[in-house]
Amino acid sequence: MRQVTVDGERAFAVALAGRLGHGRDMLIDPTSWEWISKTAGTVWPVNATPTGHEYIVSGARTAYAASTDVSLRGKPPKVFLARLVVQDDTRLDGTKAVVYRNGDHLDVRRCNLEVVLFGEHRDYKPTRPPAEVVDGWSERLTVN
């Protein structure tokens, strides 16, 4: 894990696991990572759908236990990290989906996630440019 500045805000770049995650990082808010790493674990692999979309997913029981997503109950544990990040703000169920405002499914910062009705996510077009990442945390100085 390394500290980065993304679009002027502090974030963590966390190494991903699995064959598709090897050598790649996700972007996540420090407060989200603090909670998720303690309650749901620190190993998050990347999975791909048949259409090629990639998602950060965990099958760990700790991730399943940390989720309040009612659409998961009674199913084998498979937790999408983006849904865990937004669950404090929104009650998630099978009628809702999470979209990525800049189109990057490895950017799970809260500011990049939006909850929409299920079905709307298929036609969603990114509304933000790709994130600009700089290594380290820097303080912005404003000169008058």
Buried (B, 14 or more C-beta within 10 A) or exposed (E): BEEBBBBEBBBBBBBBBBEBBEEBBBBBBBEBBEBBBEEBBBBBBBBEEEEEEBBBBBEBEBBBEBBEBEBBEEEEBBBBBBBBBBBEEBEBEEEBBBBBBBBBBBBBBBBBBBBBEEEEBEEBEEEBEEBEBEEEEEEEEEEE
